[in-house]
Amino acid sequence: MNSYSIQDLFVLIPQKTLSENINRQKDIIKEVIVEKPNVTVDTLLKLIKYNLAMKVEFSVFDRTQKPTSIVKKIPHSIRGLLLSILQIFIDDFEKKKIDVSLDAGQASERRIEIDDDSLFVSLFYLLENSLKYCLPNTKYKIIFTEEKNCFSILFIMISIRIETYEINKLTNFGYRSESAKQINSQGKGIGMYRIIKTLKLNNAVLEITPRINDYTRKCGNITYEGNQFKIKFLGQSEWYRTN
C-alpha cells in the first residue's frame, strides 16, 4: 500500500520534476492541480484509501499476532461504520458501474459491541475482493439482519463462479481459484484469509453461499453468478443497541 501511494503520487507529480526544480516545488504542484484537477482528485481519493488501510493494519497487527492482546469492544452504529469504509471504495464501484445499495431497514439502526479497528480491516478486504471479482454493470446489495443468536451483514453480488469444493478453500492462506488467477494474476490469496483472521477478534464468522439466485453469465472464459458473503456476529440479543 505504501508502494502504491508513492507510485500514484509520482505519476501525478514526477519526482524528477520536483528534484530538478527544488525552488519551485509549490508552484509546480499548484500547476498540476490546475491543469489536472480530475487526476488530482482521483489520486487523493486513492491516497485516502491506502493510508486509512495502513493505519488500521498497523493497529490490528499486534492483536492478530499476540494471543494475549486486548480487544476493546464498544457499542457502534454498524451502518455508520460500514458507510465510513464504503466511502473509500464508492468511486471504484462507480467506475465499474456497480450500483451499491445499503439497507435502510430497522436492523440497520442497531448498535453492536465491536472492536472497530479490526472490523475495518475485515470489511476493507471484503470490499476490495468484491471490486476485483464483481461483474461490471451489476448490483451490489448490503443488507443487515437480526437472527436468533447473531447479527449479520449480507453482501450479495454478481461475481466469479464459486465451485462447491472451493467454499472451504477460499479462506485458506494462499489459495486462489483459476478464475481469480485469470482476472488478477498479481494476487497472493491472502485477502480472504485476513478477513476471517480479523473477524475472530469480533467473535464473528464468514459464511459463503454461492448461487444465491439464478443469475449466470459468461464473459470470455469467466462465469459470473449470484454469490452471498455473510458476516455473522455471534452473540445473544443483549448485544444489540438501538440508536
N, C-alpha and C positions, 0 to 999 in steps of 0.2 A: 504493500500500500504506500509505503514511503517512496519506493521507486516510481510508482505511478504518479504520485504527487509531483515529484521533481520533474519527471518526464513531461507531464502536461503543462507545467509552468514554463519549461524551456521551449516547448512547442509554441506557446503563446508569445513568450519573450525570450528569444535565443540568448543563452548565456554569453556567447561570444560578443553579441551586440552590447551587452552591459559592460563586459570587461574591457572592451575597446573604447568605451565612452564613459569612463567612471565619473566624469564631472557632469554628465548629462543624464544620469540614470533616471531621475524622477521625470524629466521631460520625455524621455523615451517611453516610459511606462504610460504616461498621460496620452501620448500619441497613439499607442497601441489601443488604449481604452476607447479613444475617439474613433479610430479607424476600424476597429474590430469589436464593436460592442457585444454582438451576439456570441462570438467566440469567447470573449472575456467572461460573459455571464455563464456560459457552459462550463468553462474552466473552473470558475469559482464554485459552482454547484458540485463539481467533481471533488474539489479540494475539501469542501464541507463534508461530503460523504466519507472520503478517505480518512480525514482527521478525526471525525466523530467515531468511526470504526476503530481507529488505532487507540484512541483514548479508552474506549471500553475494553478492547483487547488487553491492554496493559493492566487495567483494574481487575480483570477476571483471571488473568494468567495464574497468579499465585493461588487463587481459590481452587482452580482445577488441578493444580499440581500438588497442593498440600492437603491431605485428608483432614487436618485439624483446623483448616481455615474457617473463619466465622462468616456466615452468610446473613446479611441483615435484611430481613423481610419487613416491609411496612405496607400499609394499605395504599394502593394506587388505582387510579381510574384506568382500566385496561384499554378502553377505547382511546383515551388521551395518549397513553404510552405508545400504542400502535400507530397512531397518527404522527407522533414525533419521529418515528422511524420511517413510516411510509413516505413522508415528505422528502426524504433523502433520495428515494427511488422514483418518485412520481414522474419526473422529467424523462427518465429512461423508459418507463412504461408508455408514456405518451409518444415517444419516438417510435416505438414498436406498434403503436396504435392499439394498445391493450387497454380496454375500458375497465378501470378498477372501481368496484363498488364496496363500500364499507357499511355493514349492518348498522341500522339506527334503531333497532328494536329495544325492548326493555332490558334484555340481557346485556346490551352494550353499555348500560348505565352503571353496571356493577363495579365495585371496587374489590380487588382481591389482594391478599398479602403476598408480595413477591419481592425478590431482590432485582431491582430494575436494571442494574448494570449487566448482570448475567443474562437476563431475558432479552436485553437489547442485542446481545451477541447472537442468541438463538434466532431471533426474528430477522436480524441482519442477514445471516447466511441463508435462511429460508427464502427471503425475498430476492436475494441475489441469485440463488439457484432458479427461482421462478423466472426471473428475467432471462436467464441463459437458455432455458428449455421450453418456455411457453411459445405457442404459435402466435405470430403477429395477427392483428385484426380480430382478436377474440376477447372474451370477457374473463375477468379475474374477480372472484367473489370472496369476501372475507365476512364470515358470519360468527356471531357469538351465541353460545347455547349453554343453558344450565341443565346438567344431567344429574342423575341420582346421587353420585358421590364425587362429582367433579364439575369444574367449569371448563368449557372447551372453546377453542378458536378454530374454525374450519376455513381452510384455504382451498377453494375449488377453482380449477383451472383447466385449460386445454394445453397439455404438454406432451412431451415424448412418451411413447408407449412404455409402460412398466410391465414386464413379464411377471407372472405369478412367482416364479422361482427367484426373482430379484428382490422381492419385498423385504426379506430379512437381510439381504446383502447390501442394500443401498446405504445403510448406515455404518458399514464396516470401513475401517480406515483404509484408504487407497483404492476402494472398489469403484469402478466406473463401467457403465453399460456400454455396449457397442454403439448405440445411438448417441449417447453422450459424447463419446470419443469423436464421432463424425461431426458433431456440431461444434465442439470445443476441444481441439486436440491438446490445448495447453493445460487443461485441468489436472488436478492431482488427486481428486477423490477424497478430499478431507472436509468439504463443506457440510455434508450430511452428518459426518461423524462428530463435528464440532457442535452441531445443533443438539444432538442427544446428550452430548457430554455436558453442555451448559444447562440444558433443561433439567438435568438431575438436581442441580443446585436449587431449583424451584419446585422440587417434588413433582415434576411434570414429565410426561412421556409423549412420544410422537407415534401416531398411527397413520399408516399409508394405505389408502384404498384406491387401487386402480379401477378404471372403467366404472366410475361413479354414475355415468349416464351412457347413453347410446351413441354419443358423438364419436366419429372416427374420420380421419382424413390423412391421405398420404401425400407428402411433398418430397419428390425425389425418392430417396431410399428411406426416408424417415416417416414413421407413422405417428400421428398425434391422436390422443384420446382424452376423455374427461377423467381427471385424477383429483383425488382429495388428500390433503395433508391436514391431519387434525392434531393440535396440541391440547393435551388433557392435563389440567392442573388438578392433581389428586387431592382430595380433602373432603371434609364434611360441609354441611350447609352454613355453618357459622363462619366459614371463610369469606362469605360474600358480604359486601358492604354497599349500601346504596349511597349515591352521591348526595 
